[in-house]
Amino acid sequence: MTDARDERVVFCAKCGQQLRAPRTASRIRCPKCQHQQTLRAEQPDAPIDAEVVSGDTRRPNRFARIGFYLGLASIVLFELGIVPLAAIVCSGLGLSTFNENTEKKKWMAGWGLALGVLYLILNMYRNGRFD
């Protein structure tokens, strides 16, 4: 049985899984996603929970952001049917690949999808597809 002082708590950089690592370890592998990461050397005066990062370190989802911007572009460029269609595709990818542990701004994908659908329907109406 190891003492709690011989371990430190770290989080997987890829999936956000909480891991316990020996204080002497320099590399660990996440059992959930198999991601290997290098551990930083600890400061001797650092508190035990020094590895827990304070603040929000999650990044925005790339597809969600692109889908949102394409949805905004659809407001002006809806006559080009490809722009709202691209907003729908990118926003859908953003929603399907979204990971709550490592990413933020899911709302961007939702709004990009809504704007893309709205302006694709408007494009179809203006081009006589509903006659």
N, C-alpha and C positions, 0 to 999 in steps of 0.2 A: 504494500500500500504506500503510495507516495504522499508526501506532505503537500498541503495546498500551497505552501510557499515555494515548492519546487516546480510549480506549474504557473503558466500565465495564460490569460484568456486573449485570444485573437479572433479575428473574423476573416473568413475567406474573401479575397478580393473579387472573386467572380460571382459567387452565389450568395454571399452574406451569412453563411452558416457559422455559428459560434463554435470555435475549436479550443481545445485545451492543449497546450504545447509545453514540453519541458523547458525550463528556463535556459538550458544549455543548447537547445536545438537552434540550428541556423536555417533549416529548410523544413517545411511540413507539406503534407498532401491532404487536401480536403477529401473525406470519405464520401461526400455526397456527389461532388462534380469532378473529382480527381484532379483538381487544379493544384499545381505546385507553386508555392510562393516562398520567397526568402524573407526571413524575419530580421528586423532591425535589432542591433545590439541594444540592450537596456542600459539606461543610465543608473548608476549605483544608488542615487538619491531619489529615483523615481518611485512614486507610489505603486502598489501592486496592480492597480487598474490602469496603468499608464497606456496600455495598448488599446484601450477602448477609446475610439476617436469621438471627440465631442463635436456636435454640430451635424448638419446634414451633408454627407459626402456622396449622396446619390447623384448620378448624372441624368440629364434629360434623355429620353428615348429618341434616338436619331430619326426613326421612321415617323414617330408621332410629330416631331418638330417639322419635318419636311411636309407631311400631310397637312398640317395646320397652315403652313405658308402657302402651299398649293391651294388650299381651301380659300384663303384670303385672296389669292391671285384669281380664283374663279369668279369672284365678285365682278372683276373688271373684264376678265378674259373668258367669260362663259361661252361666248360665240365659238371659241375654239374648243370643241367638245373634249379634246384630249386633256385639257387642264383639270376640269372637274373629275374626269375619270382617273387621272393620275393621283388626285387628292384622295379619292375613294380607296384606291389600291394602297397607297402609302399609309394612310390612316388605318386601314384594316391590318396591314402588316405591323404597324405600331401597337395596335391593341392586342394582336395575337402573340407578339413577342415580348410584351411588357413584363418586367420582373419587378415586383414591389420592393424587393430587398436592395436592388442596385440601381433602380431607375426611378425618376420622378416625372411629373407633368403629364400624366395620363390624360388629363383634360384636353390637351392639345390634339390628341388623336381623335377624341370624341367630337370636338368642334370641327376639325378638318373633315371628318366623315360626314357630319351634318351639312356643312357648307358644300362639299362635293356633291352629295346627293341632291340637295336643293337646286344647285345651279346646273347640274346635269339634266334634271327634269325641266328646268327653265329653258335650257338649250334645245331639248327635244320638242318642247311646246312651240318655241319660236321657229323651229325648222319644220313644223307641220307633221310631227310624228304621231300626234294624237287625233288626227282628222279621220 
